[in-house]
């Protein structure tokens, strides 16, 4: 299953979409106030904006391309035909136009296109719109990417059988995905910002690093809380009892995901309780503390990628409730 093309494409799509969301959320909620503590148009700011712009566009392009690949692979799997056949005989179009998954993908591709347009307008006309206009486009981009990321819930188990109870599951999935974007996705711009601040060490860089880390830590607490609540709701729908964590393959894989999540939360707690106070103290050990924070953040990213790989597997496996039903 690890080398199943559909699992790989799902993982790529989820990872790239999380990064897109994280970059935009980070820009809106964390980085904007930080520049006020640094010299106007400093080197660190220019380098960060240039690199984050490239990562954002590359991730968005990869997200849209992998969404199309996901649609194609699913159409091939449903029909048992090759790529050329599903295009020429109309299978791809029928899946896109006549299935719930296809309808969700139409919405998501439209949202992806609107997001790309919004980001292009923000970049191309930054000087024309002014600071207020730039902020407005960033808020619009955040709303679009929240819908784009959250609508991935329609490709998961929460979209199966949309009755009143399943709608709760769908909402929980939507919240779960956006909370992951706010925390896991935003780790990428956080480490990028810390690297550039520590490299150039302009006036006020330590204060900027402490401010960015503190703001991210606060948003991370909110994200972890949302992940715990939404994850518990999802587990209630998919497990059918705590024993399923051990008795079923789905449950054991979900348990591994929980362990990795706990490790990420422990690293985040270490950063908040041990490293952040040192950053705010402004001692001569600031550079060392920032390097430790960068290493810890990279470890969080590695754990997060492992979680994404597990999510890709869980998405194509029957949930534990189905396995229990078949057993009985």
Buried (B, 14 or more C-beta within 10 A) or exposed (E): EEEBEBBBBBBBBBBBBBBBBBBBBBBBBBBBEBBEBBEEEBBBBEBBBEBBEEBBBEBBBBBBBBBBBBBBBBBBBBBEBEEEBBBEEEBBEBBBEEBEBBEBBEBBBEBBEBBBEBBEBBBEEEEEBEEEBBBEBBEBBBBBBBBBBBBBBBBBBBBEEEEEEBEBBBBBBBBBBBBBBBBBBBBBBBBBBBBBBBEBBBEBBBBBBBBBBBBBBEBBBEBBEBBBBBBEBBBBBBBBEEEBBEBBBBBBBBBBBBEBBEBBBEBBBBBBEEBBEBBBEEEEEBEEBBEBBBEBBEBBBEBBBBBBBBBBBBBEBBBBBBBBEEEE
